[in-house]
């Protein structure tokens, strides 16, 4: 199962601001959503607001379950 659900909300942005976010996000190989989250965390850190570290994203395939051993009686 995945970690705690993230809260979603609508955000209205100026088209020029969104375009700038897209360029920066692409340069960092992130989605615009992830880039906004990074920028918000950085801004809060500069203000001295302490946050719990973000859970790193899960990457790759899930681990395989170990094979069940069968024993003959």
HELIX and SHEET records of a PDB file:
HELIX    1   1 UNK A   15  UNK A   27  1                                  13    
HELIX    2   2 UNK A   32  UNK A   46  1                                  15    
END                                                                             
